Amino acid sequence: MEDAHILMSMTYASRANPDVSANDFNEILQQAQVNNATNGITGMLTFNKDYFLQTIEGPRAQINRLLYSLIADPRHHDLQVIETRELKHRAWSKWSMNYASPTEKNAAIYLKYSTTIDFNPYLLSAEAAYNLMNELSDQHD
């Protein structure tokens, strides 16, 4: 493949379908970890009961294939790509999918980048979304 050497990241937001349960979410996370490891994808995911915010990184062709799968996934809707960028290095090379949820411990991080008291990734700039994911990830390293 011509673009196999081109590393990129993509950050997107989506709305969780109301019937997504904690078990469904755990299944999503486990499935992402297995599939991403197989496909050379790494990334960071945050989720509250309403929204997903995810940054994935890997070969451009793999990111595009994954995007089509994500769009077709019935567990969420209104997927919006916030940003894509070419990378020299992965930010989450050791995580097939790192995960952070809003907690009391990290609430200040969410508030630092949010425009409202409630986490809504659709209101984040591309820079704020990327910085939020990096800072949340730093807590897990």
C-alpha positions in Angstrom: 0.0 0.0 0.0 1.3 3.4 -0.9 0.2 5.1 2.3 1.1 2.3 4.7 3.9 4.5 6.0 1.8 7.6 6.6 0.7 7.7 10.2 -2.3 9.8 11.1 -4.7 10.5 13.9 -8.4 11.2 13.8 -10.5 12.6 16.6 -14.2 12.3 16.6 -17.3 12.9 18.8 -20.5 10.9 18.7 -23.7 10.6 20.7 -24.3 7.4 22.6 -27.6 5.7 21.8 -29.8 5.9 25.0 -30.0 2.1 25.3 -26.2 1.7 25.5 -25.6 0.0 28.9 -22.4 -0.3 31.0 -22.1 -3.9 29.6 -22.4 -2.6 26.1 -19.7 0.0 26.8 -17.4 -2.6 28.2 -17.9 -4.7 25.1 -17.1 -1.7 22.9 -13.9 -1.1 24.8 -12.8 -4.7 24.8 -13.7 -5.1 21.1 -11.7 -1.9 20.3 -8.7 -3.1 22.2 -8.6 -6.4 20.4 -9.4 -5.1 16.9 -7.0 -2.1 17.2 -4.1 -4.3 18.3 -4.7 -6.5 15.3 -4.9 -3.5 12.9 -2.1 -1.4 14.2 -4.4 1.2 15.7 -3.7 3.0 19.0 -5.7 5.6 20.7 -7.6 7.2 23.6 -11.3 7.1 24.4 -13.5 9.0 26.9 -17.2 8.4 27.4 -19.9 9.6 29.7 -23.4 8.4 29.5 -24.2 10.7 26.6 -21.1 11.2 24.4 -18.0 9.4 23.0 -14.8 11.3 22.3 -12.1 9.3 20.7 -8.7 9.9 19.1 -7.3 7.0 17.0 -4.0 6.8 15.4 -2.4 4.5 12.9 -1.8 4.0 9.2 -4.0 6.2 7.1 -5.8 3.3 5.2 -6.6 1.6 8.6 -8.0 4.8 10.1 -10.2 5.3 7.0 -11.5 1.7 7.2 -12.2 2.1 10.9 -14.1 5.3 10.2 -16.5 3.5 8.0 -17.1 0.9 10.7 -17.6 3.5 13.3 -20.2 5.3 11.2 -22.1 2.1 10.7 -22.1 1.2 14.4 -25.7 1.4 15.8 -24.5 2.0 19.4 -23.9 5.7 18.6 -24.9 8.3 16.1 -24.2 11.8 14.9 -20.5 11.1 14.4 -18.5 14.2 13.7 -14.8 14.2 12.8 -13.3 17.0 14.9 -9.7 16.7 13.5 -7.3 14.7 11.4 -3.6 15.2 11.3 -0.5 13.5 10.0 1.8 12.3 12.8 5.5 11.7 13.1 5.0 9.7 16.3 2.1 8.1 18.1 0.9 9.7 21.3 -0.5 6.4 22.6 1.8 3.8 21.3 1.4 1.5 24.3 -2.4 1.6 24.3 -4.5 -0.3 21.7 -7.2 1.8 23.4 -6.7 3.8 26.5 -9.8 4.9 28.4 -10.8 7.5 30.9 -14.3 8.3 32.2 -15.3 11.5 34.0 -14.6 11.1 37.7 -14.2 13.4 40.7 -10.4 12.9 40.4 -10.3 14.2 36.8 -13.2 16.6 36.8 -10.9 19.6 36.7 -9.3 18.3 33.5 -12.7 18.1 31.8 -13.7 21.5 33.0 -10.4 23.0 31.9 -11.2 22.2 28.2 -15.0 22.4 28.3 -17.1 25.4 27.4 -19.9 24.3 29.8 -20.1 22.5 33.2 -21.3 19.4 31.4 -18.9 17.5 29.1 -20.0 18.0 25.5 -17.3 17.1 23.0 -19.2 18.8 20.2 -18.4 22.1 21.7 -14.6 21.5 21.9 -12.2 23.0 19.4 -9.8 20.5 17.7 -7.0 21.8 19.9 -9.0 21.5 23.1 -10.1 17.9 22.2 -6.5 16.8 21.5 -5.2 18.4 24.7 -8.0 16.9 26.8 -7.2 13.5 25.5 -3.5 13.9 26.1 -4.0 15.2 29.7 -6.4 12.4 30.5 -4.0 9.9 29.1 -1.2 11.3 31.2 -3.1 10.3 34.3 -3.2 6.6 33.1 0.5 6.3 32.2 
